[in-house]
Amino acid sequence: MQRTARAEQVGETRERILNAAERLFAERGVHAVSNRRVSEAAQQGNNAAVGYHFGTKADLVRAITRKHTRRIEEARARRLGEIGDRTDIGEWVACLVRPTTEHLADLGSPTWFARFCAQVMTDPALWEIMAEESLASPPMLRTLEGLNRCLPDLPADVHVERGAMARDLILHTCAERERALAENTATPRTSWHATATGLIDAIVGLWTAPVTPCR
């Protein structure tokens, strides 16, 4: 009984730290926030609580990322089961986009994960953590493989370029909508579902756009 209560207390403390760190990192940037500030925001009397429960700041970033991507990738895996071997590019782009927007919608408002991701992706070292936890997951890799089968034949450099454009479009569109919702300002779309629809249309257009030869 005592051991169970202790485990529950530790779990609650870790969750408070994760939530506080995600919010602060999203609003101020990862390197602008000290572990001590995270501990204070999580209402921990011990300023070393972050290090005790998670280790380094990079470990904390990984824990926040893993907390969300686990649910997102579970949703992506379910979509993959529905798509099968279809060759509609829009369905594969939807499999790329909708698990994330649905997760953000399920979290309610305000949320911080999209802005947290945008902050992390600007740091080369932390970007590797994001890539390991989300971009390299089996459902994501299967999604990208399915999408690539549907794409037009593009020069290798154009393919890489448009992949980066699509990733940034998803990342920053979600972060901007999340920020607007948190600040109660106007958004172009009325819901996360509609935002995903707009993203899917734009990304399909991006992938299928003509390629102008460089001179």
Salt bridges, closest charged atoms under 4 A:
GLU15 OE2 - LYS67 NZ 2.84
GLU22 OE1 - HIS68 NE2 2.85
GLU27 OE1 - ARG23 NH1 3.82
GLU40 OE2 - ARG36 NE 3.49
GLU73 OE2 - ARG76 NH2 2.90
GLU74 OE2 - ARG70 NH1 3.70
GLU91 OE1 - ARG86 NH1 2.69
GLU102 OE2 - ARG79 NH2 2.84
ASP123 OD2 - HIS31 NE2 2.68
GLU132 OE1 - ARG62 NH2 2.94
GLU133 OE2 - ARG62 NH1 2.78
GLU133 OE2 - ARG66 NH2 2.67
ASP168 OD1 - ARG167 NE 3.76
GLU176 OE2 - ARG179 NH2 2.29
GLU178 OE1 - ARG115 NE 2.90
GLU183 OE1 - ARG179 NH1 2.50
